[in-house]
């Protein structure tokens, strides 16, 4: 809710809590820059109230924009508003000066803090760089180990392959040295033929012996 008194207005807060201001006082500044009129409202003070139970009334007190007390306490709210209206321009100038001073202090503090902030940023960057470098080193070591494992595995595979080839070749050579059935068969046949010849010769000898025995027997019979 706004109530205007020329270049001064009062922003009222009926439900303000205890210790809070109930009315904010603002002043309208008019600037003419580059042929353009600019108007804006700035806070120049605050009005608070407290209840006096014995008198069943409120008493009002006022402060400027930065919280310094201005004007004596009074039970007459309208009179207090008139004082703000009369002193509005001066209070506005004081508020602007305080604002500029506050901005200057803020800038000064920022300039003082900036070196520390820059140093902190530099330290953080250095820590991040170290962390990144450590991570990269771990990745490189991990990749090197992986490459080494792959190379070792490949060498083992090659050795196993060579061993398998040697074993296969040895088995092949051993097989080639074993007697072939074709080679054995003629020998077996030759042996059988020799045995048959021996048996035949023996049979012939036995037949000759039998014939001789028969001749002897016949001669003996004739002699008798």
C-alpha positions as CSV (number, residue, x, y, z in Angstrom):
1,X,0.0,0.0,0.0
2,X,1.5,3.3,-1.1
3,X,0.8,6.8,0.2
4,X,2.3,9.7,-1.6
5,X,3.3,13.1,-0.2
6,X,4.7,14.9,-3.3
7,X,8.1,13.3,-3.8
8,X,7.9,11.2,-0.7
9,X,5.9,8.0,-0.3
10,X,5.2,5.6,2.6
11,X,5.0,1.9,2.1
12,X,3.0,0.5,5.0
13,X,3.2,-3.1,6.4
14,X,0.2,-3.5,8.7
15,X,1.2,-7.0,9.8
16,X,4.8,-6.3,10.8
17,X,6.2,-8.3,13.6
18,X,7.6,-7.0,16.8
19,X,11.0,-5.4,16.2
20,X,10.3,-4.9,12.5
21,X,9.5,-1.6,10.9
22,X,5.9,-1.1,9.9
23,X,6.5,1.7,7.3
24,X,9.2,2.2,4.8
25,X,9.8,5.8,3.6
26,X,11.0,6.3,0.0
27,X,11.9,9.4,-2.0
28,X,11.7,9.9,-5.7
29,X,14.9,11.0,-7.4
30,X,14.7,12.7,-10.8
31,X,17.8,12.7,-13.1
32,X,18.1,14.4,-16.4
33,X,20.9,12.6,-18.4
34,X,21.5,13.1,-22.1
35,X,18.1,14.7,-22.4
36,X,16.3,11.8,-20.8
37,X,14.4,12.2,-17.5
38,X,14.9,9.2,-15.2
39,X,13.0,8.8,-12.0
40,X,13.5,6.1,-9.3
41,X,12.5,5.6,-5.7
42,X,15.1,5.0,-3.0
43,X,14.6,4.2,0.6
44,X,15.4,7.2,2.9
45,X,14.1,5.8,6.3
46,X,11.9,3.5,8.3
47,X,9.2,4.0,10.9
48,X,8.7,1.4,13.7
49,X,6.0,1.3,16.3
50,X,5.5,-0.3,19.7
51,X,2.4,-0.6,21.8
52,X,2.2,1.1,25.2
53,X,-0.3,-0.9,27.2
54,X,-0.7,1.6,30.1
55,X,-1.8,4.3,27.6
56,X,-3.4,2.0,25.1
57,X,-1.5,3.7,22.4
58,X,1.4,3.2,19.9
59,X,4.6,5.2,20.0
60,X,6.5,5.7,16.8
61,X,10.3,6.0,16.2
62,X,12.2,6.7,13.0
63,X,15.6,5.8,11.5
64,X,17.3,6.7,8.3
65,X,18.2,4.3,5.4
66,X,21.3,3.0,7.2
67,X,19.6,2.5,10.6
68,X,20.6,5.7,12.5
69,X,17.8,7.3,14.6
70,X,16.3,10.4,13.2
71,X,13.5,12.6,14.8
72,X,12.3,12.1,18.3
73,X,9.9,9.4,19.2
74,X,6.2,10.5,19.0
75,X,2.7,9.3,19.3
76,X,1.6,11.4,16.4
77,X,2.3,9.4,13.2
78,X,1.2,12.1,10.9
79,X,3.6,14.6,12.4
80,X,6.4,12.1,11.9
81,X,5.5,11.7,8.3
82,X,5.5,15.4,7.8
83,X,9.1,15.5,9.1
84,X,10.1,12.9,6.6
85,X,8.4,14.9,3.9
86,X,10.2,18.1,4.9
87,X,13.6,16.4,5.2
88,X,13.1,13.9,2.3
89,X,15.6,15.5,-0.1
90,X,18.4,15.7,2.5
91,X,17.7,12.1,3.7
92,X,17.8,11.0,0.0
93,X,21.2,12.7,-0.5
94,X,22.5,11.0,2.7
95,X,21.2,7.7,1.5
96,X,22.9,8.1,-1.8
97,X,26.2,9.1,-0.1
98,X,26.0,6.1,2.2
99,X,25.3,3.9,-0.8
100,X,28.3,5.2,-2.7
101,X,30.5,4.8,0.4
102,X,29.3,1.2,0.9
103,X,30.0,0.5,-2.8
104,X,33.5,2.0,-2.4
105,X,34.2,-0.2,0.6
106,X,32.9,-3.2,-1.2
107,X,35.2,-2.6,-4.1
108,X,38.1,-2.0,-1.8
109,X,37.4,-5.2,0.1
110,X,37.1,-7.1,-3.2
111,X,40.5,-5.7,-4.4
112,X,42.0,-6.8,-1.0
113,X,40.4,-10.2,-1.2
114,X,41.2,-10.7,-4.9
115,X,44.9,-11.6,-4.4
116,X,43.9,-14.2,-1.9
117,X,41.2,-15.4,-4.2
118,X,43.7,-15.6,-7.1
119,X,46.2,-17.5,-4.9
120,X,43.4,-19.9,-3.8
121,X,42.4,-20.4,-7.4
122,X,46.0,-21.0,-8.3
123,X,46.4,-23.5,-5.5
124,X,43.2,-25.3,-6.6
125,X,44.4,-25.4,-10.2
126,X,47.8,-26.8,-9.1
127,X,46.0,-29.5,-7.1
128,X,43.8,-30.3,-10.0
129,X,46.8,-30.5,-12.3
130,X,48.6,-32.8,-10.0
131,X,45.5,-35.0,-9.7
132,X,45.1,-35.1,-13.5
133,X,48.8,-35.9,-13.9
134,X,48.6,-38.7,-11.3
135,X,45.5,-40.0,-13.1
136,X,47.3,-39.9,-16.4
137,X,50.3,-41.6,-14.9
138,X,48.1,-44.4,-13.6
139,X,46.5,-44.8,-17.0
140,X,49.8,-45.0,-18.7
141,X,51.1,-47.6,-16.2
142,X,47.9,-49.5,-16.6
143,X,48.2,-49.4,-20.4
144,X,51.8,-50.5,-20.2
145,X,51.0,-53.4,-18.0
146,X,48.1,-54.4,-20.3
147,X,50.5,-54.3,-23.3
148,X,53.1,-56.3,-21.4
149,X,50.5,-58.9,-20.5
150,X,49.3,-59.2,-24.1
151,X,52.9,-59.6,-25.3
152,X,53.6,-62.3,-22.7
153,X,50.4,-64.1,-23.6
154,X,51.3,-64.0,-27.3
155,X,54.8,-65.3,-26.6
156,X,53.3,-68.2,-24.5
157,X,50.9,-68.9,-27.3
158,X,53.8,-69.0,-29.8
159,X,55.8,-71.4,-27.6
160,X,52.8,-73.6,-27.2
161,X,52.3,-73.7,-30.9
162,X,56.0,-74.5,-31.6
163,X,55.8,-77.2,-28.9
164,X,52.7,-78.7,-30.5
165,X,54.4,-78.7,-33.9
166,X,57.5,-80.4,-32.5
167,X,55.4,-83.0,-30.8
168,X,53.4,-83.6,-33.9
169,X,56.6,-83.9,-36.1
170,X,58.1,-86.3,-33.6
171,X,55.0,-88.5,-33.6
172,X,55.1,-88.4,-37.4
173,X,58.7,-89.5,-37.6
174,X,58.1,-92.2,-35.0
175,X,55.2,-93.5,-37.1
176,X,57.3,-93.4,-40.2
177,X,60.0,-95.6,-38.5
178,X,57.5,-98.3,-37.5
179,X,57.5,-101.4,-39.9
180,X,54.9,-101.2,-42.5
181,X,52.6,-104.2,-43.1
182,X,53.7,-104.2,-46.7
183,X,57.3,-104.4,-45.6
184,X,56.5,-107.2,-43.0
185,X,54.4,-109.3,-45.3
186,X,57.1,-110.3,-47.8
187,X,59.4,-111.2,-45.0
188,X,56.6,-113.3,-43.4
189,X,55.9,-114.9,-46.7
190,X,59.7,-115.7,-47.2
191,X,59.8,-117.2,-43.8
192,X,56.8,-119.4,-44.5
193,X,58.3,-120.5,-47.8
194,X,61.6,-121.5,-46.1
195,X,59.8,-123.5,-43.5
196,X,57.8,-125.3,-46.2
197,X,61.0,-126.1,-48.1
198,X,62.6,-127.4,-44.9
199,X,59.5,-129.6,-44.2
200,X,59.5,-130.9,-47.8
201,X,63.2,-131.7,-47.5
202,X,62.6,-133.5,-44.3
203,X,59.8,-135.4,-45.8
204,X,62.0,-136.4,-48.6
205,X,64.6,-137.6,-46.2
206,X,62.1,-139.6,-44.2
207,X,60.8,-141.1,-47.4
208,X,64.4,-142.2,-48.3
209,X,64.9,-143.7,-44.9
210,X,61.7,-145.6,-45.2
211,X,62.7,-146.9,-48.6
212,X,66.1,-147.9,-47.2
213,X,64.4,-149.7,-44.3
214,X,62.2,-151.5,-46.7
215,X,65.1,-152.7,-48.8
216,X,66.9,-153.9,-45.7
217,X,63.8,-155.8,-44.6
218,X,63.4,-157.4,-48.0
219,X,67.1,-158.5,-48.1
220,X,66.7,-160.1,-44.7
221,X,63.7,-162.0,-45.8
222,X,65.5,-163.3,-48.8
223,X,68.4,-164.4,-46.7
224,X,66.1,-166.4,-44.5
